[in-house]
Amino acid sequence: MKICVIDVGTSSIRSAVTDGHRVSCFRQQRTPPNMPEPGLVEFDADEMAAVILQSATEVVEEVGGVDAVAVTNQRGSAVVWDRKTGEPVGPALGWQDLRTVGECLAWQAEGLRLVPNESATKLVWLLDQHNPDRTRDLCFGTVDTWAVWCLSQGASHVVDPSNAAMSGMLSDDGSRWSDEITKQIGVPAHCLPEIVDSTGVVGTATALPGAPPIAGIIGDQQSSLIGQRCVLEGLAKLTFGTGAFLDVCTGSDRPIADKRSDRGTFPIVAWQENGAIVWGVEAMMIAAGSNMSWLIDDVGLLGDPAESTEMADSVADTGGVVYVPALYGLGTPHWDFGARAALFGITGGTTAAHIVRAVFEGVAQRAADLLEAAEADSGYHIEQIRVDGGMSQNPVFIQILADTLGRTVELCPVPEGTALGAAVLAGRALGQWSSWQEVADSWSPRAVVEPQGTVDRERWREAVGRATRWYPELSDIGL
């Protein structure tokens, strides 16, 4: 079976043809967000649509047609457009955008707990800017909604629960939009997309050759969870993209009653099939791969990501340097938007190699923070963890990660498991997989890495404590 998977990430858009096991055709185009001012993250929705349609058309034509299309995407971003013309209003706002900090504090005072990386806050900002009296017929969508709208040429205005749940507007049981929340923040019900199953035909991609059915929609982290075959209770994966996300499949019951636990994890809708939700626990690192971008684009210590492997491997340790990767704040378990990245322990003998290795170790230490919190909240002890994402291609980092976690690391057979997961969902809709057990049994890692050493977690915790609350007014924002 040939599935065209459109994967809309934070900094690139990828289209691939896959059977759910391997990728046979692939296109990728960098689409970095615009950052007009510190804390503002925007993107051009029309440009995104053009790249989606071009890349998907190219791979579909190259393989001579596909059986279905699936969409997976960055979560928490917001697009608003005119229902009649299909034209976006204003810039689309990325999930990292912090312009809604003030609104979040005001809602928090009213007893409503929203944070800037939830798309509801961005929707309200866009409505206030472009439809203050709420009289225009506008559509809201997360990135999956916008992609499906464009693929179906305006015929389908839908969202799956894995994305809807990241908006901050979903009911506690994950089944519907919350009337209470949408009314409190001033969101008209008619602008919201219909909530549909993650697996199932929800429209037709009439904008692509052959007009294949759209049969899978899923948020990127949930897609990676499925792609790495973590579809049974207690299985977990860790994805290193712009940020990093550790997800554990927990089954049919909501694992955490509150929106966020005291340990900083939160319940996620992993996927929905035939109206039934499968839940998970997620722990989040706001900055992972973006630390490498910082080293390359801003600091200039590296020319490209490939240089980091040799440089980090050229030293046996960091020479006492500790890096806290909090470029945009700290996620799980701290949820401190006022924390900032910090380098400690620099001496006259510190070299660029020590700093690069310290960045690797800092990201790995944050991953250990995520693992500790996720294990505590899910109730599962995770002996092996499956890993994908850009940094998973770096062998030096992966060994540091295994040592820091103290667990076996199993590497995804392809760099990005997201394409495989979305393809599995579309395949389920078309009858490719007989059961989720069959999906789980098909896991085949490309490599297995065992821990070879230990790390100093106490020293790490001391460094994190010093990096927190750098901007106290931002630190007071919490879920």
BABAZA-329936 format. One record per residue (C-alpha): chain; residue number from 1; z, y, x. Coordinates in steps of 0.02 Angstrom, whole numbers. Last residue first. Layout:
<nodes>
NODE, A, NUM, Z, Y, X
...
</nodes>
This chain:
<nodes>
NODE, A, 479, 1677, 1280, -36
NODE, A, 478, 1729, 1410, 88
NODE, A, 477, 1697, 1590, 138
NODE, A, 476, 1849, 1656, 230
NODE, A, 475, 1767, 1619, 398
NODE, A, 474, 1636, 1752, 363
NODE, A, 473, 1767, 1891, 358
NODE, A, 472, 1854, 1811, 506
NODE, A, 471, 1704, 1832, 623
NODE, A, 470, 1755, 1734, 777
NODE, A, 469, 1856, 1623, 659
NODE, A, 468, 1830, 1464, 762
NODE, A, 467, 1771, 1455, 942
NODE, A, 466, 1945, 1434, 1019
NODE, A, 465, 1989, 1290, 903
NODE, A, 464, 1825, 1205, 946
NODE, A, 463, 1870, 1209, 1131
NODE, A, 462, 2041, 1130, 1099
NODE, A, 461, 1961, 995, 992
NODE, A, 460, 1843, 953, 1135
NODE, A, 459, 1984, 936, 1261
NODE, A, 458, 2068, 815, 1141
NODE, A, 457, 1908, 714, 1118
NODE, A, 456, 1887, 673, 1302
NODE, A, 455, 1743, 550, 1313
NODE, A, 454, 1721, 362, 1338
NODE, A, 453, 1594, 254, 1426
NODE, A, 452, 1453, 129, 1408
NODE, A, 451, 1418, 135, 1221
NODE, A, 450, 1279, 18, 1162
NODE, A, 449, 1101, 72, 1124
NODE, A, 448, 987, -29, 1010
NODE, A, 447, 800, 5, 1010
NODE, A, 446, 650, 8, 891
NODE, A, 445, 761, -38, 745
NODE, A, 444, 698, -165, 615
NODE, A, 443, 764, -144, 438
NODE, A, 442, 667, -247, 310
NODE, A, 441, 823, -332, 241
NODE, A, 440, 883, -168, 165
NODE, A, 439, 720, -146, 66
NODE, A, 438, 729, -325, 4
NODE, A, 437, 908, -295, -49
NODE, A, 436, 847, -141, -143
NODE, A, 435, 742, -257, -250
NODE, A, 434, 563, -312, -287
NODE, A, 433, 479, -183, -175
NODE, A, 432, 295, -138, -196
NODE, A, 431, 303, -116, -385
NODE, A, 430, 219, 55, -401
NODE, A, 429, 379, 154, -428
NODE, A, 428, 464, 55, -290
NODE, A, 427, 321, 101, -174
NODE, A, 426, 345, 284, -213
NODE, A, 425, 529, 269, -170
NODE, A, 424, 491, 169, -12
NODE, A, 423, 364, 301, 40
NODE, A, 422, 495, 437, 24
NODE, A, 421, 608, 336, 137
NODE, A, 420, 475, 299, 269
NODE, A, 419, 423, 481, 285
NODE, A, 418, 604, 537, 305
NODE, A, 417, 639, 415, 445
NODE, A, 416, 574, 538, 573
NODE, A, 415, 546, 475, 751
NODE, A, 414, 480, 305, 694
NODE, A, 413, 564, 135, 719
NODE, A, 412, 734, 217, 688
NODE, A, 411, 856, 196, 831
NODE, A, 410, 1012, 89, 816
NODE, A, 409, 1169, 163, 896
NODE, A, 408, 1317, 48, 927
NODE, A, 407, 1481, 141, 914
NODE, A, 406, 1602, 234, 1028
NODE, A, 405, 1543, 394, 947
NODE, A, 404, 1547, 489, 1113
NODE, A, 403, 1476, 347, 1216
NODE, A, 402, 1338, 312, 1090
NODE, A, 401, 1295, 499, 1083
NODE, A, 400, 1290, 517, 1272
NODE, A, 399, 1172, 368, 1277
NODE, A, 398, 1066, 449, 1142
NODE, A, 397, 1062, 616, 1233
NODE, A, 396, 998, 536, 1392
NODE, A, 395, 868, 435, 1297
NODE, A, 394, 792, 587, 1208
NODE, A, 393, 686, 531, 1061
NODE, A, 392, 837, 536, 945
NODE, A, 391, 841, 725, 974
NODE, A, 390, 692, 747, 858
NODE, A, 389, 761, 650, 711
NODE, A, 388, 824, 473, 688
NODE, A, 387, 985, 374, 707
NODE, A, 386, 1059, 218, 629
NODE, A, 385, 1246, 193, 650
NODE, A, 384, 1328, 28, 691
NODE, A, 383, 1513, -13, 668
NODE, A, 382, 1544, 106, 522
NODE, A, 381, 1717, 84, 450
NODE, A, 380, 1700, 119, 265
NODE, A, 379, 1823, 212, 152
NODE, A, 378, 1693, 345, 111
NODE, A, 377, 1809, 492, 142
NODE, A, 376, 1890, 433, 304
NODE, A, 375, 1729, 361, 373
NODE, A, 374, 1635, 521, 334
NODE, A, 373, 1766, 631, 419
NODE, A, 372, 1773, 530, 579
NODE, A, 371, 1583, 515, 586
NODE, A, 370, 1556, 702, 563
NODE, A, 369, 1677, 745, 704
NODE, A, 368, 1590, 616, 813
NODE, A, 367, 1426, 705, 778
NODE, A, 366, 1508, 867, 833
NODE, A, 365, 1551, 782, 997
NODE, A, 364, 1370, 726, 1016
NODE, A, 363, 1308, 905, 989
NODE, A, 362, 1432, 967, 1119
NODE, A, 361, 1384, 829, 1241
NODE, A, 360, 1200, 874, 1232
NODE, A, 359, 1240, 1059, 1253
NODE, A, 358, 1352, 1016, 1400
NODE, A, 357, 1208, 922, 1480
NODE, A, 356, 1100, 1077, 1466
NODE, A, 355, 1240, 1184, 1537
NODE, A, 354, 1271, 1069, 1685
NODE, A, 353, 1084, 1064, 1722
NODE, A, 352, 1075, 1254, 1721
NODE, A, 351, 1205, 1255, 1858
NODE, A, 350, 1393, 1288, 1865
NODE, A, 349, 1454, 1310, 2042
NODE, A, 348, 1524, 1485, 2020
NODE, A, 347, 1622, 1423, 1871
NODE, A, 346, 1592, 1400, 1684
NODE, A, 345, 1732, 1309, 1593
NODE, A, 344, 1693, 1360, 1416
NODE, A, 343, 1529, 1396, 1327
NODE, A, 342, 1541, 1456, 1147
NODE, A, 341, 1441, 1451, 986
NODE, A, 340, 1513, 1551, 843
NODE, A, 339, 1638, 1519, 704
NODE, A, 338, 1627, 1638, 555
NODE, A, 337, 1542, 1514, 438
NODE, A, 336, 1692, 1398, 459
NODE, A, 335, 1669, 1239, 361
NODE, A, 334, 1791, 1146, 474
NODE, A, 333, 1755, 960, 446
NODE, A, 332, 1607, 970, 428
NODE, A, 331, 1506, 1129, 452
NODE, A, 330, 1534, 1254, 593
NODE, A, 329, 1452, 1424, 607
NODE, A, 328, 1274, 1482, 634
NODE, A, 327, 1262, 1456, 823
NODE, A, 326, 1412, 1340, 820
NODE, A, 325, 1366, 1213, 954
NODE, A, 324, 1530, 1214, 1054
NODE, A, 323, 1486, 1190, 1237
NODE, A, 322, 1608, 1123, 1366
NODE, A, 321, 1583, 1144, 1554
NODE, A, 320, 1694, 1040, 1668
NODE, A, 319, 1558, 996, 1791
NODE, A, 318, 1449, 939, 1646
NODE, A, 317, 1435, 759, 1705
NODE, A, 316, 1332, 647, 1819
NODE, A, 315, 1200, 780, 1849
NODE, A, 314, 1011, 756, 1858
NODE, A, 313, 1009, 668, 1690
NODE, A, 312, 1030, 831, 1596
NODE, A, 311, 882, 907, 1689
NODE, A, 310, 771, 754, 1672
NODE, A, 309, 798, 740, 1485
NODE, A, 308, 798, 927, 1450
NODE, A, 307, 623, 953, 1520
NODE, A, 306, 547, 865, 1369
NODE, A, 305, 616, 998, 1252
NODE, A, 304, 505, 1135, 1325
NODE, A, 303, 514, 1270, 1458
NODE, A, 302, 702, 1255, 1478
NODE, A, 301, 837, 1377, 1534
NODE, A, 300, 749, 1520, 1444
NODE, A, 299, 903, 1582, 1351
NODE, A, 298, 816, 1630, 1189
NODE, A, 297, 665, 1518, 1165
NODE, A, 296, 707, 1363, 1265
NODE, A, 295, 897, 1351, 1266
NODE, A, 294, 907, 1418, 1089
NODE, A, 293, 775, 1295, 1031
NODE, A, 292, 883, 1158, 1105
NODE, A, 291, 1032, 1224, 1007
NODE, A, 290, 922, 1224, 851
NODE, A, 289, 913, 1036, 870
NODE, A, 288, 1094, 1025, 812
NODE, A, 287, 1160, 1177, 716
NODE, A, 286, 1238, 1167, 543
NODE, A, 285, 1321, 997, 569
NODE, A, 284, 1346, 910, 402
NODE, A, 283, 1444, 764, 331
NODE, A, 282, 1374, 674, 179
NODE, A, 281, 1448, 543, 64
NODE, A, 280, 1333, 445, -50
NODE, A, 279, 1292, 411, -230
NODE, A, 278, 1164, 303, -321
NODE, A, 277, 1120, 378, -489
NODE, A, 276, 1051, 282, -638
NODE, A, 275, 918, 366, -747
NODE, A, 274, 788, 233, -712
NODE, A, 273, 809, 266, -526
NODE, A, 272, 906, 410, -449
NODE, A, 271, 934, 443, -264
NODE, A, 270, 1069, 481, -136
NODE, A, 269, 1157, 604, -251
NODE, A, 268, 1278, 681, -131
NODE, A, 267, 1468, 690, -123
NODE, A, 266, 1542, 809, 4
NODE, A, 265, 1621, 802, 175
NODE, A, 264, 1738, 935, 243
NODE, A, 263, 1896, 833, 272
NODE, A, 262, 1985, 916, 126
NODE, A, 261, 1844, 851, 17
NODE, A, 260, 1701, 952, -54
NODE, A, 259, 1637, 974, -231
NODE, A, 258, 1787, 879, -292
NODE, A, 257, 1796, 702, -359
NODE, A, 256, 1731, 618, -201
NODE, A, 255, 1642, 450, -204
NODE, A, 254, 1545, 469, -368
NODE, A, 253, 1522, 289, -422
NODE, A, 252, 1358, 192, -415
NODE, A, 251, 1352, 152, -229
NODE, A, 250, 1426, 224, -69
NODE, A, 249, 1278, 252, 49
NODE, A, 248, 1339, 349, 200
NODE, A, 247, 1255, 505, 266
NODE, A, 246, 1276, 597, 431
NODE, A, 245, 1175, 756, 441
NODE, A, 244, 1122, 860, 590
NODE, A, 243, 1047, 1034, 591
NODE, A, 242, 875, 1083, 652
NODE, A, 241, 845, 896, 653
NODE, A, 240, 962, 760, 713
NODE, A, 239, 984, 628, 578
NODE, A, 238, 1132, 509, 571
NODE, A, 237, 1127, 352, 464
NODE, A, 236, 1253, 248, 369
NODE, A, 235, 1271, 81, 280
NODE, A, 234, 1433, 56, 184
NODE, A, 233, 1356, 16, 15
NODE, A, 232, 1176, -41, 20
NODE, A, 231, 1023, 71, 36
NODE, A, 230, 1040, 117, 219
NODE, A, 229, 863, 54, 251
NODE, A, 228, 823, 185, 385
NODE, A, 227, 694, 259, 267
NODE, A, 226, 823, 261, 127
NODE, A, 225, 946, 367, 225
NODE, A, 224, 802, 470, 294
NODE, A, 223, 746, 507, 117
NODE, A, 222, 924, 556, 70
NODE, A, 221, 924, 677, 216
NODE, A, 220, 754, 748, 170
NODE, A, 219, 784, 775, -15
NODE, A, 218, 683, 657, -125
NODE, A, 217, 532, 652, -239
NODE, A, 216, 427, 494, -264
NODE, A, 215, 281, 443, -374
NODE, A, 214, 156, 586, -376
NODE, A, 213, 2, 495, -439
NODE, A, 212, -160, 507, -339
NODE, A, 211, -294, 638, -385
NODE, A, 210, -434, 554, -286
NODE, A, 209, -440, 693, -157
NODE, A, 208, -288, 808, -173
NODE, A, 207, -259, 957, -288
NODE, A, 206, -246, 842, -439
NODE, A, 205, -86, 769, -370
NODE, A, 204, -34, 690, -534
NODE, A, 203, 137, 697, -612
NODE, A, 202, 311, 621, -620
NODE, A, 201, 275, 439, -577
NODE, A, 200, 438, 355, -534
NODE, A, 199, 568, 356, -395
NODE, A, 198, 680, 508, -375
NODE, A, 197, 702, 512, -564
NODE, A, 196, 676, 678, -654
NODE, A, 195, 769, 842, -680
NODE, A, 194, 658, 969, -768
NODE, A, 193, 641, 1132, -674
NODE, A, 192, 747, 1287, -708
NODE, A, 191, 669, 1452, -762
NODE, A, 190, 699, 1418, -948
NODE, A, 189, 888, 1403, -923
NODE, A, 188, 905, 1586, -873
NODE, A, 187, 1019, 1605, -719
NODE, A, 186, 1156, 1736, -737
NODE, A, 185, 1291, 1671, -620
NODE, A, 184, 1415, 1626, -757
NODE, A, 183, 1279, 1562, -874
NODE, A, 182, 1207, 1445, -742
NODE, A, 181, 1381, 1379, -699
NODE, A, 180, 1435, 1340, -878
NODE, A, 179, 1267, 1268, -930
NODE, A, 178, 1278, 1143, -786
NODE, A, 177, 1106, 1070, -755
NODE, A, 176, 1098, 886, -796
NODE, A, 175, 1143, 708, -745
NODE, A, 174, 1234, 731, -580
NODE, A, 173, 1403, 678, -652
NODE, A, 172, 1483, 841, -596
NODE, A, 171, 1346, 947, -677
NODE, A, 170, 1215, 1023, -562
NODE, A, 169, 1210, 1209, -521
NODE, A, 168, 1264, 1210, -337
NODE, A, 167, 1083, 1195, -283
NODE, A, 166, 1109, 1044, -172
NODE, A, 165, 1131, 933, -325
NODE, A, 164, 958, 981, -386
NODE, A, 163, 883, 913, -225
NODE, A, 162, 955, 738, -237
NODE, A, 161, 940, 750, -427
NODE, A, 160, 748, 759, -425
NODE, A, 159, 657, 919, -469
NODE, A, 158, 516, 956, -590
NODE, A, 157, 388, 1087, -643
NODE, A, 156, 230, 981, -660
NODE, A, 155, 60, 1045, -719
NODE, A, 154, 49, 1196, -604
NODE, A, 153, -91, 1133, -493
NODE, A, 152, -12, 960, -480
NODE, A, 151, 1, 974, -290
NODE, A, 150, 59, 1155, -304
NODE, A, 149, 195, 1117, -432
NODE, A, 148, 245, 962, -333
NODE, A, 147, 267, 1066, -174
NODE, A, 146, 364, 1203, -265
NODE, A, 145, 483, 1078, -345
NODE, A, 144, 509, 988, -179
NODE, A, 143, 548, 1154, -94
NODE, A, 142, 682, 1200, -220
NODE, A, 141, 614, 1280, -375
NODE, A, 140, 634, 1423, -492
NODE, A, 139, 502, 1476, -617
NODE, A, 138, 482, 1652, -686
NODE, A, 137, 440, 1712, -861
NODE, A, 136, 501, 1891, -842
NODE, A, 135, 640, 1962, -952
NODE, A, 134, 791, 1927, -840
NODE, A, 133, 844, 2111, -835
NODE, A, 132, 852, 2108, -645
NODE, A, 131, 688, 2012, -624
NODE, A, 130, 625, 2044, -447
NODE, A, 129, 777, 2088, -342
NODE, A, 128, 914, 2018, -454
NODE, A, 127, 808, 1863, -484
NODE, A, 126, 785, 1837, -297
NODE, A, 125, 971, 1856, -264
NODE, A, 124, 1015, 1738, -407
NODE, A, 123, 895, 1606, -340
NODE, A, 122, 969, 1624, -166
NODE, A, 121, 1145, 1589, -229
NODE, A, 120, 1084, 1441, -330
NODE, A, 119, 998, 1369, -175
NODE, A, 118, 1161, 1318, -92
NODE, A, 117, 1171, 1369, 91
NODE, A, 116, 1262, 1531, 47
NODE, A, 115, 1416, 1445, -28
NODE, A, 114, 1472, 1426, -208
NODE, A, 113, 1647, 1397, -275
NODE, A, 112, 1670, 1481, -443
NODE, A, 111, 1850, 1537, -477
NODE, A, 110, 1810, 1720, -510
NODE, A, 109, 1869, 1770, -335
NODE, A, 108, 1751, 1637, -267
NODE, A, 107, 1610, 1717, -365
NODE, A, 106, 1641, 1882, -274
NODE, A, 105, 1652, 1796, -105
NODE, A, 104, 1490, 1704, -139
NODE, A, 103, 1405, 1866, -191
NODE, A, 102, 1455, 1947, -27
NODE, A, 101, 1390, 1800, 77
NODE, A, 100, 1223, 1799, -13
NODE, A, 99, 1123, 1860, 137
NODE, A, 98, 1168, 1705, 238
NODE, A, 97, 1001, 1613, 248
NODE, A, 96, 1016, 1439, 324
NODE, A, 95, 941, 1355, 169
NODE, A, 94, 785, 1460, 180
NODE, A, 93, 741, 1599, 58
NODE, A, 92, 566, 1614, -14
NODE, A, 91, 502, 1790, 9
NODE, A, 90, 468, 1901, -140
NODE, A, 89, 396, 1838, -302
NODE, A, 88, 285, 1686, -281
NODE, A, 87, 118, 1685, -373
NODE, A, 86, 87, 1540, -492
NODE, A, 85, -3, 1658, -610
NODE, A, 84, 74, 1605, -775
NODE, A, 83, 243, 1538, -716
NODE, A, 82, 273, 1681, -594
NODE, A, 81, 364, 1615, -440
NODE, A, 80, 537, 1590, -367
NODE, A, 79, 567, 1482, -212
NODE, A, 78, 738, 1429, -149
NODE, A, 77, 801, 1329, 0
NODE, A, 76, 949, 1212, -20
NODE, A, 75, 861, 1056, 40
NODE, A, 74, 725, 1030, 169
NODE, A, 73, 594, 913, 97
NODE, A, 72, 526, 747, 44
NODE, A, 71, 372, 727, -65
NODE, A, 70, 282, 566, -114
NODE, A, 69, 98, 537, -152
NODE, A, 68, 20, 378, -220
NODE, A, 67, -110, 241, -192
NODE, A, 66, -203, 331, -54
NODE, A, 65, -383, 378, -15
NODE, A, 64, -509, 344, 124
NODE, A, 63, -385, 343, 269
NODE, A, 62, -450, 505, 346
NODE, A, 61, -475, 588, 177
NODE, A, 60, -293, 564, 129
NODE, A, 59, -236, 624, 301
NODE, A, 58, -340, 783, 294
NODE, A, 57, -298, 823, 112
NODE, A, 56, -112, 810, 150
NODE, A, 55, -127, 929, 297
NODE, A, 54, -227, 1058, 201
NODE, A, 53, -126, 1050, 40
NODE, A, 52, 43, 1063, 126
NODE, A, 51, -18, 1199, 245
NODE, A, 50, -82, 1305, 100
NODE, A, 49, 77, 1279, -2
NODE, A, 48, 187, 1334, 144
NODE, A, 47, 79, 1488, 170
NODE, A, 46, 100, 1531, -13
NODE, A, 45, 289, 1503, -1
NODE, A, 44, 307, 1622, 147
NODE, A, 43, 473, 1588, 231
NODE, A, 42, 640, 1676, 249
NODE, A, 41, 800, 1661, 350
NODE, A, 40, 917, 1811, 361
NODE, A, 39, 1076, 1792, 463
NODE, A, 38, 1021, 1907, 603
NODE, A, 37, 874, 2012, 541
NODE, A, 36, 692, 1979, 502
NODE, A, 35, 711, 1792, 534
NODE, A, 34, 546, 1714, 478
NODE, A, 33, 545, 1526, 463
NODE, A, 32, 452, 1415, 585
NODE, A, 31, 296, 1331, 514
NODE, A, 30, 238, 1212, 650
NODE, A, 29, 99, 1100, 591
NODE, A, 28, 103, 910, 588
NODE, A, 27, -27, 781, 541
NODE, A, 26, -7, 592, 539
NODE, A, 25, -102, 433, 501
NODE, A, 24, -45, 252, 509
NODE, A, 23, 144, 273, 498
NODE, A, 22, 243, 111, 498
NODE, A, 21, 358, 21, 378
NODE, A, 20, 351, 115, 213
NODE, A, 19, 164, 84, 195
NODE, A, 18, 127, 250, 278
NODE, A, 17, 8, 397, 273
NODE, A, 16, 83, 554, 345
NODE, A, 15, 91, 740, 311
NODE, A, 14, 211, 848, 411
NODE, A, 13, 266, 1027, 386
NODE, A, 12, 365, 1113, 522
NODE, A, 11, 518, 1222, 554
NODE, A, 10, 636, 1187, 409
NODE, A, 9, 549, 1029, 353
NODE, A, 8, 421, 992, 220
NODE, A, 7, 378, 807, 227
NODE, A, 6, 224, 761, 127
NODE, A, 5, 209, 573, 114
NODE, A, 4, 40, 497, 74
NODE, A, 3, 72, 317, 23
NODE, A, 2, -45, 173, 65
NODE, A, 1, 0, 0, 0
</nodes>
